[in-house]
Amino acid sequence: MTDTAEYPREPERPSGWLSNDAMATARRTLPLLYVDAVPVRVDDSGDVVAVGLLLRVNQEGEMSRALISGRVMYHERVRDALLRHLEKDLGPVALPQIPPSPQPFTVAEYFPTPGITAYHDPRQHAVSLAYVVPVAGDCRPQQDALDLAWLTPEEALAERIQLEMTGGHGALLRQAMAHVGRIA
């Protein structure tokens, strides 16, 4: 008689990850915690001189501009979630400069129903802590990001670019630029 190998039914997940079914249930029943990050380049005096916007293909197959966004995992510090998502989207040598005690510039509430707030995520109700994060290293789009464009704050706030942003990321970018004093 020959022994047979036993294969796991699901791929092994890192600690803190839910199965696809458990995640779908959570998204239907609970608000989830996310972080949003606006990657920026700053000059020697700390003024924002460029904003990094990702180019992605959305669920409908359309190109859109996006900020960095992702879920905070169980037992993960917000600081670590920010670093993980920045490195996932910008690469391992982006060198994000997160302060010792990060403070969000706003809290964005994403709802599956459009129109409740400026933020919309058809998958879920999510509460996101939003940060402006200076990056000093070499940034290259990673994962599902097709491109990374560095634009001046004025270019990033132009109507043409704002129309390319979905889910409320344009509104979040405007808030971020107001927070750092780039618009009134």
C-alpha positions, -999 to 999 in steps of 0.1 A, spaced: 0 0 0 12 35 -9 9 65 14 -8 95 -2 2 131 4 -23 153 22 -28 187 7 -42 216 26 -76 227 15 -67 264 16 -33 281 12 -17 289 45 -24 325 55 -2 348 75 -13 354 111 -42 378 113 -56 369 78 -92 357 75 -104 331 51 -122 344 20 -156 334 35 -148 349 69 -136 381 52 -168 383 31 -189 378 63 -169 405 82 -173 429 53 -211 424 53 -215 429 91 -187 450 105 -169 483 98 -133 475 91 -102 495 100 -81 508 71 -52 533 66 -50 557 36 -16 572 28 -8 602 6 29 597 -3 47 630 -8 81 644 -15 92 674 6 119 700 2 146 709 27 122 731 47 95 703 48 71 718 23 53 693 0 67 696 -35 52 664 -51 24 640 -45 26 603 -56 -5 589 -73 -8 553 -83 -24 542 -116 -45 511 -112 -72 492 -131 -104 492 -111 -129 464 -107 -147 475 -139 -115 473 -159 -111 511 -161 -79 530 -153 -80 552 -122 -56 572 -100 -54 561 -64 -38 568 -31 -23 540 -10 -49 522 10 -52 490 29 -66 471 58 -51 470 93 -46 434 103 -55 418 136 -28 425 162 -10 450 139 -1 485 149 -13 513 127 23 524 121 31 488 109 1 488 86 12 521 71 47 508 65 34 475 50 10 492 26 36 518 15 62 491 8 36 469 -9 27 497 -33 59 517 -36 86 491 -31 109 481 -3 132 511 -7 106 539 -7 119 549 28 87 563 43 92 587 71 65 579 96 68 599 129 72 581 162 36 590 171 16 591 138 -15 613 138 -40 611 110 -50 643 92 -86 630 90 -108 599 94 -125 588 62 -157 568 65 -163 546 34 -198 532 29 -211 506 4 -240 530 -3 -229 560 -24 -237 595 -11 -235 590 26 -201 606 27 -176 616 0 -160 581 4 -174 550 -13 -163 514 -12 -189 490 -28 -174 461 -9 -178 473 27 -182 498 54 -146 509 63 -132 535 86 -98 547 75 -72 568 93 -56 590 66 -20 602 67 4 623 47 37 604 45 69 618 32 90 592 13 127 597 6 137 566 -13 134 551 -47 97 544 -54 85 520 -80 49 507 -85 44 473 -71 16 447 -68 -14 457 -88 -2 493 -94 7 499 -130 24 533 -126 34 559 -101 33 595 -111 48 623 -91 28 655 -96 30 689 -80 2 695 -56 -14 719 -82 -12 692 -109 -26 666 -86 -55 688 -77 -63 697 -113 -98 687 -125 -85 662 -151 -66 642 -124 -94 645 -98 -118 630 -124 -95 600 -126 -98 593 -89 -126 571 -76 -141 561 -43 -135 596 -27 -97 596 -31 -99 629 -49 -117 644 -19 -91 628 5 -62 643 -16 -78 678 -14 -81 674 24 -44 662 26 -32 692 6 -52 716 27 -38 700 58 -2 706 46 -10 742 36 -9 737 -2 -45 749 -7 -68 772 13 
